[in-house]
Amino acid sequence: MDDGLQFNLPKNRSSVIKVIGVGGGGSNAVNHMKNVGVNGVDFMVCNTDAQALYHSPVANKVQLGASLTEGLGAGADPEIGRQAAEESIGEIQNILETGTKMCFITAGMGGGTGTGAAPIIAKATREMGILTVGIVTSPFAFEGKIRKAQAEKGISAMREVVDSLIVINNDKLRQVYGDLGFRNAFEKADEVLAGAAKGIAEVITNHYTQNIDLRDAKTVLKDSGSVLFGTGEGTGSNRAEHAISAALDSPLLNDNQIKGAQNVLLLLTSASGEHEVTIDEIGEITDHIQREAGGNANVIMGIGAAKEEGSKITCTIIATGFPTGTRVLPTDKVEVVKYDLDTQESQEQTQESIEKAPERIADSSERIVMNLGETDEEEVTIPAPITEVEPEME
């Protein structure tokens, strides 16, 4: 890949940034973005389902695997989705060659087309030297274990081929929006997926007093792995604190802890005049980010005027560069060793067990160490290496 990307391009070049929807979920998200309007981006939808493509309002359409699937879909088989993308990858590359410097790949994981085709398209995009950001959803629990397993494989494959990846957990929608109707649940999932892509794109494409441009995006998103994205609003006397807290507390994303983040894109918008964000409020927000991140984050900031009037501050944050490391999480399990304290032998055994407890803790910790960068699992749970001595009661 070409690491010398030229990002000093005018913001009115819409072809510089593209958003590609892959499969049903990804295409629905892009359709939603097209309908609500997103500044400065071009859209493309890629699907094995010819009928779904026909009804999309997006101009750039690629029917994946026309010979393989005959427009009838992938039948929930990721292998069919993969082969279909490989058949049509040349057509996608031709569209991307028109000056594209950044590309979002959106997809719902768990089905056939999105799960199988999205990694193929993302890989080809990145190999063209295009900054590639994946935004995907994981399925609802009611969709079943097979779909969940397929989604996990698809997410793992995406991590290997994109510069950055955002994973949205659909099951968390119920925590926010309650018990949605069946159709509304999937529509809300598409809306959230679209919102993440729209939010990041407009941080870069909109014009602000202090801009964030594509070069800034490259600094934060290139080869960065997992991404935290959040947006929040704040009003009143503590509006700055409320805005950044809300941005870091989105329940819709998988992991909202920014501890260890090395790079942060921060956009602050407010009304002009008497309600304009102040220097003190900017300092309050950046101090909050540094406290949460650990004090070493490189914060690239944009500041601009909001379109609407009012006293609120809107804070958008994109954080990357999280370290891999070891997380050992003890459970509540306790090993119980019973001795009869009435005998001298048992008293000696009790003392020996207590003295060796630190050695057992160290030994357990050494044996159960996990590099988070080499696995899909984010946590490992082990029995707590604790010995409780309980006397035998008569």
N, C-alpha and C positions, 0 to 999 in steps of 0.2 A: 504493500500500500504506500501511497505518496504521503509522507508526513509533512511536506511543505505546502499544505493547503493555503490558498489565497482567500482570505475571508474579508478583505477590505472592499466589499462590494456594496453598491447602493441598496437601500432598503426597499426601493420600489421595484426591484427585480424579483418578481413573484416566483420565477422558476428556480431561484436559489434554494428554496426550502420546499420539500414535497412531503405530503402525508399519504401513505399507502395503507389502505384497508384490505386485509387479507381474510378471506372466508366470510361467513355470515356475520359474526360479531364485529370483526374489524371493519367490514364494509358498512354495517349499520352505524358505527361510530363516525366514520368519515361522511356518510350521508347526513348525519346530524350536524356535523361541523359545517358542511356545505350549506345547509339550510339556515343555520344561525349566523353564518358569516365569520370568517377568520381572516385577519389582515395579512397580506404578504405571503401566502402559500398557495401552491397548486395541489390538487387532489388526484388520487388514482385509486380505483378499486380493482381487486383481483379476486376472482372466484371461479370455482368449477361449476357453479349453478348459473346457467345462462339466463334463466328467468329472473333471478335476483339482480343480475347485471342489467338486464333490460329496464327494470324499474328504478334503478339508481339515477339520481339527478346529476351525478358526476360525469364530466365529459370524457376523461381518460379511463377507459375500461379495458381490462385484459381478461379474456376467458382462458383460464388455466386448463391445460390438458384437453383441448378440444377433441383431439383424436382419441385420447385415452378414455375420457368420461362422457363424451358426446353431449356435454352441457347438462348432465343429470346429477352433478354433485359427486362428492367423494365417499358417500355412504358411511360417514363417521369413521373412516379408515385413514389414519395419518399417512400410511405408506402410499395410498392412492394420491393424497394431497402432495406428498413429496415428489412423486413421479410427475404429477401434473405441472408442478412449478418448474421442474427441470425441463419439461417439454417447451414451456413458454418463456423461459428466463430471458431469451434474446430479445423478445418484444418489450419486456420490462426495462432491460438495459438501454434499449434505443430511446425510450422516453426519458430515462434518467440522465442521458448524455447531454441533454439540453441545458447545461450550466448548473446542474444540481450540486450543491455543496453540503446540504444537510437533509436527512430523511428520517421521518418517523414511520415505524412499522407498527401498525395496530392490529391486534388479533385477539380472538377469544380462544383460550386453550382448552382442549378436551375433545373437540370434534375432529373431523377429518381434514378439511382444507386449511383452516387456521393453524392447527397443530403441526401438520406436515409441511405446508408450503411456506409459512412465515420464516422459519430458519433458513430455508434455501434462498428466499428473496433477500433476507437480511445479509446473508453471507456474500451474495453477489454484489449487493449495494456497497458494503464495506470494502470489498476488494477493488471497487472502482475509485477508492479514495474518498468516499462520501462519509461524513460524520453520521453514524447510524444509531438511532435511539429506538429501542423496542418498548412498547407500552401494551401489556397484555393483561387479560383477566383470568383468574382461576375459577372453576365452575362452582355452582351452588352444590351443597351437600346432597340435595335431593336428586341430583343428576346421576348419582351412582358412583360406585368404586371404580368401575372400568374407565369412565370418563375422567375421574380424578387422577387415576394412574397415568392415563394418556397425557393429561395436562401437565403433570409433573415432569414427564419426559420431554414434552414440548418446551416447557420453561427452561429446563436444563440445557436443551439444544440451543435455545435463544441466547442464553448467557454466554455460550461459547463463541457466538458470531457477531454480537453487537458491541458497540462502544459502551452503551449504558442501557440499563433495563429497569423499568418500573413494572411491578406486579401489583394488580388490584385484586383484592380478595372479595369476590361477589357475596360470600356469606356474611361479610360485615355490613352489607347494605341493610340487613334486618335490624342491626343495632342502631342504625340511624333513622331509618324510614319506617320501621315497624313491619308488620305482616302484610307485605304487598301482594296484590293479585298476581297471578302467574304471568300475564303479559306485561304488566307494569314493572315487575321485577326485572325482566330482561331489558325493557326499555330504559330503566334506571341504570342498569349496568352499562348499556351503550352510552348513556349520557355521561356517566362518570369517566368512562374511557375517553370519550371525546373531550371532556373538560380538561383532563390532564394534558392531552396533546395540544389543545387550544391554548391552555395557560402557558405552557413552555414556549410555544411558537410565538405568541404575542409578546412575551418578555423580550424576545429578540427583534421582532419585526416592527413593533410600534415605535413611534418617535417620542422620546422623552427629553427633558432638560438635560439630564445626565443619562446617556444611553448605555444599554447593554447590546453588544453587537455579536456577529457570528464568531469573531476571534475570541471573545469572552466565552462564548458557548463551547468552543473547542477546548479552551483551557479547563473547563469544568467537566465536560461530558466525554471527551475522547479517552478511550481505554480506561474507563472509570468504574465499570461494574455496576453495582446496585445504586439506585437513585432514590433519594427522598424528595418528594414534591408535595408542597402544601400551600394553601392560601387562606388568609384569615382577615377579618375586619375588626376594627375597634373604634368605639366612640366614647365620649365622655372625658373626664379628667385623666383617666389612665388608658387612653385609647392606644397608645403605643404598645404598652404591655399586653393589652387585650388582643391586639392584632397579631403580634408575634406568637403569643401563646396559642391562639386559634390556628395559626398556620402550622405549628408544630404538633398539633393535637388532632389531626384529621383521622377519624376512625376508619376511613375507607381504604387506607393503604396498609400494606403488610407490616411495616416496621417504621415507626415514627421517631425513633431515638437517633439523634444526630451525633451522639458521642463518638469522637474519633474522626469526624468528617474533616477532610483536608481542604476542600474547595466548596464555596457557597456562592451561588448567584442570588442576589437579593434585589427585589424590585419593590419600591415604596411609592404609592400614589395617594394623592389627596387633592382636595379642591384648592384652588389658588386663593390668594388674598388672605383674609384673617384666619382661614382654616388650613393654610399650608403647613405641611409637616415642618417642625422646627429642628434646629441643630441638636438640641437636648434630646428630643424624641428619637432622632436618628442614632444618637449615641446610646440611648437606652435599649434600642432594638439590637444594635450590633453587640453591645455588652452581653445581652441575653443569649445571643447566638454563640458567642465565645465561651460563655459559662457552660452551655449545654454541649458544645462540641469539644471542649477540653482546652481551649485557649490558643490553639495553633491553626485555626481555619483561615484560609485566604478568602476574604469576602470581597466579591466584585459586585458593586452596587449600582443600581439605576434608580433615578428619582424623577417623577413626572407628575403632571396634572391629571386628575381624574376627569372623566367625561361628564360625570354628574356632580351637582352641587351638594353641599352638606359638610358635616364636621368629621366624617369618618376617615380613618387611614386604612388602606388596603395593603397588606404585606404578602408578597409571593416569594417563596424560598425554594431553591433547588440545591440540594446538598449531595456531594459525591466524595469519593476517595476514602471510603470506610476501610479500616484495616481488617485483615483476617487474623484470627487468633484462637485462643482457647477459652471456652466457656464451660465450666463444670458446675452443674446445678444439682445440689443435693436434694433428696426427697425427704419425707418425714420418717422413713424407715429407720429403726434403731435396732442394733444387734443387742440382744439381752443375754448376758452370761450370768448364770445363777451359781452361787457357791454357798456351801454351808459354813458360815463364819464361826461355828463353834469349834472347828478343828484348826490346829496349827498349820496343817498342809494347805487347807483351803485359804487361810489368811495369806500364806506365801504366794499362792496362785493369784489371788486378788491383787496383791501389790505388783506382781510381775505384769499382769494384764494392763494395769494403769500406767506403768512405766513404759510399756511398749506401744501405747496408743498413738503417740506422735509418729513413730516409725510406720505404723499401719496407715495413718492418714497420708504420709508422704508417698508410700508405696502405691496406694490406691490412686492418688493424683497422677503419678507418673504413668500408670498403666492406662488411664482413661483420659487421653488427650486427643483433641480433634482439631484439625485444621479446617476452618469454615470455608476456606477457598476451594476445597476439593470435594465438597459434598453439597447436596441440596438442602440437607438438614441444617437448621440454624441453632438448634439447641441439643444438648445431650444431657440426659438425666441419669444419675447414678445413685445408688444407696449411699446415704451419708456415712462416711467412715468414722463412726462414733461408737464407742463401747460404753454401755451403761452397766454398772455392776449392781445387781439386785440381790440382797441377802435372802436366804431361804428362811421363810417364816414358819414357826411352829403353829 
